[in-house]
Amino acid sequence: MSLCAPLRSLGLLVLAVSVPAAFGQTPPAPNAAADARARQVISDPRFRAMVGIYERDHERFVAELIKLTEIPAPPFGEEPRAQAYLAMLREAGLENCERDAEGNVMGLWRGRSGGSVPLLAVAAHLDTVFPEGTDVRVKRSGTRLVAPGIGDDTRGLAFLLALIRAMREAKVETAGDILFIGNVGEEGPGDLRGVRYLFTKGPWKDRIKRFISVDGTNLDLVTNSGLGSLRYKVTFKGPGGHSWGAFGNVSPAFAMGDAIARLGQLKVPASPKVSYNVGVVSGGTSVNSIPFETAMEIDMRAVDPAALKDIDAKFKQIVAAAVDAENAARSTANGKITADIKLIGDRPSGTTSPATPELRQIAATMRAYDKVPVWSTNSTDANLPISLGIPAFAIARNAGHKGGRGHSLDEWVDVEKGQAVKDFELAAAMILSVADLP
């Protein structure tokens, strides 16, 4: 029997930095059916058994967290961790365990419906932000574990393993199948390549109807708005020359500087928020040479897809105007300034509305634990399915006061058992309460 009758496939969760009332969102009104479903899940003996199994096996969770953290997974170098995680998914009892062409690893939890209920995908990302060669050995002091990447998102990977084992041992049934995933390419340079492949090219691309990314540090936050971004490397080129002998000729440095200044004066909406940044500048050969090439890397972000499209167009107009201005200001006898705009990052934006059945159920489950969801905006794996109109969002794998210093060498999590059990219970309840939705 299922925890709820009938129990259907789960939705996908992703957590992020809090932006209260993100993009004009308001909490859904209480819903009697959703509240009843949440209470039924939480009180079911099999759910109580799941929590007990996690509590009993908590040290196994900690051991697996340490093991996975100490397998390096730099951007585009996730394969060793992926292979280890694939073996652990098989050991946890999933079917059809496989690694796809992009490097994602996954396994299937078989529901009783035979595929007639929409498939839920639940994912945590394998990659970290840290480059190859980073010391990822875990340092332990009591219940505090310190290591690069131990929270983001290795704890999410370990949580999924513990969840799968507890569901199996407690004999939990779901109506629909659940695809559990360890995906590649979530962090910066990865540009969501794992989920992009999953939803656009992979063998499951047309079957996943709900998506949850377990990736965050605060269970009060539900990241349901994807912070879209466009990133470019703009390379300005010109004839170059000696700073004295060729003085008066066009310069890529002046063109780039003009473009940066124009961008810095651009007015953008404060709500919904739009941002832009010049993060990297490079080029030139010596202090007494007019450069023949300079480059800058640009990051632009917005939740509203139309706003992101608008600033993208304005940015490209700014680059063109700066090139034209430099070619008009100085001599082009030896050649003109050109600019090559190369896209280096594209994360789509959008929002899963709090009024969807999935988020109404999440809110109801949190109410059952005397919590109120804070709708959050960030850039996560959920961005991609959200942009495709698939209900997707993120939840955390632990409470915020039990981890910190993400993306730093002294990143840490606290695995104190009492709090860890509470976190597991809430996250599991959120997932299973969504699982009964048609």
C-alpha positions in Angstrom: 0.0 0.0 0.0 1.1 3.6 -0.6 1.6 6.2 2.0 -1.3 8.1 0.5 -4.0 6.5 -1.6 -3.0 6.5 -4.3 0.6 7.6 -4.0 1.9 9.1 -7.2 5.2 10.3 -8.5 7.3 13.0 -6.7 8.2 16.5 -7.7 11.7 17.8 -7.9 13.2 20.2 -5.3 16.0 22.9 -5.5 17.1 25.4 -2.8 18.8 28.7 -3.0 19.4 32.2 -1.6 16.2 33.7 -0.2 14.4 36.5 -2.0 11.2 37.0 0.0 8.1 37.2 -2.2 10.3 36.5 -5.2 9.0 38.0 -8.5 5.8 39.0 -6.8 4.9 35.6 -5.4 2.4 35.1 -2.6 1.9 32.0 -0.4 -0.9 29.8 -1.6 -4.1 29.7 0.5 -4.5 26.7 2.8 -6.0 23.8 1.0 -7.9 21.1 2.9 -7.0 18.3 0.6 -3.3 19.2 0.7 -3.3 19.6 4.4 -5.0 16.2 4.8 -2.5 14.5 2.6 0.4 16.0 4.5 -1.0 14.7 7.8 -1.7 11.3 6.4 1.9 11.0 5.1 3.5 12.1 8.4 1.3 9.8 10.5 1.7 6.7 8.4 3.6 3.9 10.1 5.8 3.4 7.1 6.9 7.0 7.1 7.6 6.7 10.9 9.6 3.6 10.1 11.6 5.5 7.4 12.6 8.1 9.9 13.6 5.4 12.4 15.7 3.7 9.8 17.6 6.9 9.0 18.2 7.5 12.7 19.5 4.0 13.2 21.8 4.3 10.1 22.9 7.9 10.6 26.6 7.0 10.9 26.3 5.3 7.5 25.0 8.5 6.0 28.0 10.4 7.6 30.5 7.8 6.2 29.0 8.0 2.7 29.1 11.8 2.9 32.8 11.7 3.7 33.5 9.1 1.1 31.9 11.1 -1.7 33.4 14.4 -0.6 36.9 12.9 -0.8 36.4 11.9 -4.4 37.3 15.1 -6.4 34.6 16.3 -8.8 35.9 19.5 -10.4 33.9 21.1 -13.3 34.1 18.7 -16.3 36.0 16.2 -14.1 33.1 14.5 -12.3 33.6 10.9 -13.7 35.4 9.3 -10.7 32.6 10.5 -8.4 30.0 9.6 -10.9 31.2 6.0 -11.2 31.3 5.7 -7.4 27.8 7.1 -7.0 26.4 4.8 -9.8 27.7 1.8 -7.8 26.0 3.2 -4.6 22.7 3.7 -6.4 22.8 0.1 -7.5 23.7 -1.0 -3.9 20.7 1.0 -2.6 18.4 -1.2 -4.7 17.4 0.9 -7.7 16.7 -0.6 -11.1 18.0 0.4 -14.6 21.1 2.1 -13.1 23.1 3.8 -15.9 25.4 6.6 -16.9 24.2 8.7 -19.9 26.3 10.3 -22.6 26.8 13.6 -20.7 28.0 11.8 -17.5 24.8 11.9 -15.4 24.2 8.8 -13.3 20.7 7.6 -12.4 18.6 4.7 -11.2 14.9 4.0 -11.2 12.6 3.5 -8.2 9.8 1.4 -9.7 6.2 2.4 -8.8 3.1 0.3 -9.0 1.4 2.1 -11.9 3.5 0.6 -14.7 4.3 4.0 -16.0 0.8 5.4 -16.2 1.6 8.1 -13.5 3.9 11.0 -14.5 7.6 10.3 -13.8 9.2 12.3 -11.0 13.0 13.1 -11.1 14.9 13.9 -7.9 18.5 15.0 -8.4 21.6 16.2 -6.6 24.6 17.5 -8.5 27.9 15.7 -8.6 30.2 18.6 -9.4 31.8 21.2 -7.2 33.3 24.6 -8.0 36.8 23.6 -6.9 39.5 23.0 -9.5 41.5 19.9 -10.0 44.2 19.5 -7.4 42.1 21.0 -4.5 42.6 19.1 -1.2 39.2 17.6 -0.5 40.1 15.6 2.5 37.5 15.9 5.3 38.5 17.3 8.7 36.3 16.3 11.5 35.8 17.9 14.9 33.0 16.3 16.8 29.9 16.6 14.6 31.4 19.3 12.4 32.9 18.2 9.0 35.0 20.6 7.0 36.0 20.2 3.3 35.5 21.9 0.0 32.2 20.8 -1.5 30.9 18.9 1.5 27.7 20.9 1.6 27.3 21.9 -2.1 26.1 19.4 -3.1 27.7 16.3 -1.7 25.3 16.3 1.3 22.5 16.2 -1.2 23.9 13.1 -2.9 24.3 11.3 0.5 20.7 12.3 1.5 19.3 10.7 -1.6 21.1 7.4 -0.9 19.7 7.4 2.7 16.2 8.2 1.5 16.2 5.4 -1.1 17.4 2.8 1.4 14.8 4.0 4.1 12.0 3.8 1.5 13.0 0.3 0.5 13.4 -1.1 4.0 10.1 0.5 5.2 8.3 -1.0 2.2 7.1 2.4 1.0 5.2 2.2 -2.3 4.7 5.0 -4.8 2.2 4.9 -7.7 4.6 6.4 -10.1 8.3 5.7 -10.9 11.0 8.0 -9.5 14.2 8.6 -11.3 17.0 9.4 -8.8 19.9 11.3 -10.4 23.4 12.4 -9.7 23.9 15.0 -12.4 27.0 16.8 -13.7 27.6 20.4 -14.7 25.5 22.4 -12.3 28.2 24.8 -11.1 29.4 27.9 -13.1 31.3 26.7 -16.1 29.2 23.6 -16.3 26.3 25.8 -17.4 23.7 23.2 -16.4 25.0 20.8 -19.0 23.8 17.8 -17.1 20.1 18.7 -16.8 20.2 20.4 -20.2 21.2 17.0 -21.7 18.7 15.2 -19.5 15.7 17.3 -20.7 16.7 17.9 -24.3 18.7 14.8 -25.6 18.7 12.1 -23.0 16.5 8.9 -23.1 14.3 10.3 -20.3 13.8 13.7 -21.8 10.1 13.3 -22.8 9.1 11.3 -19.7 10.1 13.6 -16.7 7.1 15.6 -15.7 8.2 16.9 -12.3 11.7 17.7 -11.1 13.2 18.3 -7.6 16.8 19.3 -7.1 18.1 18.7 -3.6 20.6 21.6 -3.4 20.5 24.1 -0.5 21.1 24.8 3.1 17.7 26.0 4.6 14.6 23.9 4.6 12.4 27.0 5.1 13.4 28.1 1.5 11.9 26.7 -1.6 13.6 27.8 -4.8 10.9 28.0 -7.3 12.2 30.9 -9.4 15.1 30.3 -11.7 17.5 33.2 -11.9 18.3 33.3 -15.6 21.7 34.5 -16.8 23.6 35.1 -20.0 27.4 35.2 -20.0 29.6 36.4 -22.8 33.2 36.8 -23.6 33.7 39.8 -25.8 37.0 40.0 -27.6 38.0 43.4 -29.1 40.6 43.3 -31.9 42.6 45.9 -33.7 45.9 46.5 -35.5 48.0 47.3 -32.4 51.3 49.1 -32.5 53.8 51.1 -30.5 52.4 53.4 -27.9 54.4 56.3 -29.3 55.0 55.5 -33.0 51.4 54.3 -33.6 49.7 56.9 -31.4 46.5 58.0 -32.9 45.5 54.6 -34.2 42.4 52.9 -32.9 42.8 50.8 -29.7 40.8 47.8 -28.5 41.5 48.9 -25.0 39.7 52.3 -25.6 36.8 50.5 -27.3 36.4 48.0 -24.4 36.7 50.7 -21.8 34.0 52.7 -23.6 31.7 49.6 -23.6 32.3 49.0 -19.9 31.5 52.7 -19.1 28.3 52.7 -21.2 27.2 49.4 -19.6 27.9 50.9 -16.1 25.5 53.8 -16.9 22.7 51.5 -18.0 19.5 51.8 -15.9 17.7 48.5 -15.2 14.6 47.6 -13.2 14.9 47.1 -9.5 11.8 44.9 -9.4 11.8 42.3 -10.9 15.5 42.7 -10.4 17.9 42.8 -13.3 21.7 42.8 -12.8 24.9 43.1 -14.9 28.6 42.7 -14.2 32.0 42.8 -15.9 33.8 40.2 -14.0 37.0 39.6 -16.0 39.1 41.9 -18.2 42.3 40.8 -20.0 44.6 41.5 -22.9 47.6 43.5 -24.1 51.2 42.6 -24.3 53.2 45.4 -22.7 52.7 48.8 -21.2 54.2 50.6 -24.2 52.1 48.7 -26.8 48.7 49.5 -28.2 47.0 46.1 -27.7 45.9 44.2 -30.7 43.4 42.3 -28.5 41.5 42.8 -25.3 38.6 40.9 -23.8 36.0 41.1 -21.1 33.6 38.6 -19.6 30.1 39.7 -18.8 27.3 38.3 -16.6 23.7 39.5 -16.9 20.8 38.1 -14.8 17.1 38.3 -14.5 14.1 36.2 -13.3 11.8 37.6 -16.0 12.8 36.1 -19.4 11.6 39.2 -21.2 13.8 41.4 -19.0 16.8 39.2 -19.7 16.1 39.4 -23.4 15.9 43.2 -23.1 19.2 43.7 -21.3 20.9 41.2 -23.7 19.8 43.3 -26.7 20.9 46.6 -25.0 24.3 45.0 -24.1 24.9 44.1 -27.8 23.9 47.6 -28.9 26.4 49.0 -26.4 29.3 46.9 -27.8 28.5 47.9 -31.4 28.2 51.6 -30.4 31.6 51.4 -28.6 33.3 49.8 -31.6 31.8 52.5 -34.0 32.8 55.3 -31.7 36.4 54.1 -31.5 36.7 53.7 -35.2 35.3 57.2 -35.7 37.6 58.7 -33.0 41.0 57.6 -34.2 42.8 56.5 -37.4 41.8 53.2 -39.1 44.6 53.4 -41.6 46.2 50.2 -40.3 42.8 48.4 -39.6 39.6 48.8 -37.7 38.4 47.7 -34.3 36.1 44.6 -34.4 34.3 42.8 -31.5 33.6 39.1 -31.3 30.7 38.3 -28.9 30.9 34.7 -27.7 28.2 33.1 -25.5 29.9 31.3 -22.6 26.8 30.7 -20.4 23.1 30.5 -20.9 20.8 29.7 -17.9 17.1 30.1 -18.7 14.8 31.8 -16.2 11.2 31.4 -15.1 9.0 30.6 -12.1 7.0 27.6 -10.9 4.0 29.3 -9.5 3.1 28.8 -5.8 -0.4 28.1 -7.0 0.7 24.8 -8.7 -0.5 21.6 -7.0 3.1 20.7 -6.3 3.9 23.9 -4.4 0.5 24.0 -2.7 1.4 20.5 -1.3 4.8 21.7 -0.2 3.3 24.6 1.7 0.8 22.3 3.3 3.5 19.9 4.5 5.6 22.7 5.9 2.5 23.9 7.8 2.2 20.5 9.4 5.7 21.2 10.9 4.7 24.7 11.9 6.8 26.2 9.1 6.0 28.8 6.4 7.7 28.5 3.0 9.8 31.3 1.8 9.8 31.4 -2.0 13.3 31.8 -3.2 15.1 32.8 -6.4 18.5 31.4 -7.5 20.3 29.8 -10.3 20.0 26.0 -10.0 19.4 22.9 -12.0 15.7 23.6 -11.7 16.1 26.6 -14.1 16.1 24.3 -17.1 12.9 22.3 -16.5 11.2 25.5 -15.3 11.9 27.2 -18.6 10.3 24.2 -20.3 7.1 24.6 -18.3 7.8 21.5 -16.1 7.0 22.0 -12.4 10.4 22.2 -10.8 11.9 23.6 -7.6 14.5 22.9 -5.0 14.7 22.1 -1.3 17.6 21.8 1.1 19.3 18.7 2.4 19.9 20.4 5.8 19.0 23.4 7.9 20.9 26.6 7.4 22.4 26.8 10.9 24.0 23.4 10.2 26.2 24.4 7.4 28.0 27.3 5.8 31.0 28.8 3.9 29.8 27.4 0.6 32.2 27.6 -2.3 35.1 28.2 0.1 38.0 25.9 1.2 36.6 25.8 4.7 33.0 24.8 3.7 31.4 22.9 6.5 28.3 21.0 7.7 27.3 19.8 11.1 26.0 16.2 11.2 24.7 16.3 14.8 22.3 13.4 14.8 19.2 14.9 16.5 19.1 17.8 14.0 20.0 15.6 11.1 17.0 13.3 11.8 14.6 16.3 12.0 16.0 17.6 8.6 15.6 14.2 7.0 12.0 13.8 8.3 10.9 17.2 6.9 12.6 16.7 3.5 11.3 13.2 3.1 7.8 14.4 4.1 7.9 17.1 1.5 8.9 14.7 -1.2 6.4 12.0 -0.3 3.5 14.4 0.2 4.0 15.6 -3.4 4.2 12.0 -4.7 0.4 11.4 -4.5 -0.4 14.2 -6.9 -1.9 13.2 -10.3 
